[in-house]
């Protein structure tokens, strides 16, 4: 961790939030508490957040809604949920969307610390993934509207013939578009481009 990195604890229960912050701070882990998700989203220091510990059910923006926002903005950021009563379907959906863990209230200190420490140990790899994603998105933004259409169809696994039919262009034109898109995205082949998409949901980031 750098001196700017920190763990965010988000819970509308003031006493619990303060207790968790003190627990993490006591282990020399930089931590900031927030009473609700919107407060965290609007914090200018949010880009330096290394891990989020959030209550599942809160007034206003719920923990699940916050996770969806995080996934669009910074999909590498790990989210640890706390809950006193979790619906199985909610848990499954959250884990599918990248939640690290669900901790049952009352929170067991060692269990929380183990989860947070695991997230922090993976911070260098996540920062690298973030840099790669930012480079990828910058290249994607450089595509023309037509090239963007072709990119979307390549990402969907369509052949050049299918792209030609969808765009009402000749096969040769579709192949030229494909070649241009691959070149602008710095991918030596369609397989390389699709491989670059695998680690994260670029569509969620674009919404």
Secondary structure, DSSP 8 states (H G I E B T S, - for coil): --TT-EEEEE-S-HHHHHHHHHHHHHTT--EEEESSHHHHHT-TTGGGEEEEEEESS-SSS-HHHHHHHHHHH-TTS-EEEEESS--HHHHHHHHHTTEEEEEESS--HHHHHHHHHHHHHTHHHHHHHHHHHHHHHHHHHTS-HHHHHHHHHHHTT--HHHHHHHHT--HHHHHHHHHHHHHHTT-SSHHHHHHHHTTS-HHHHH-
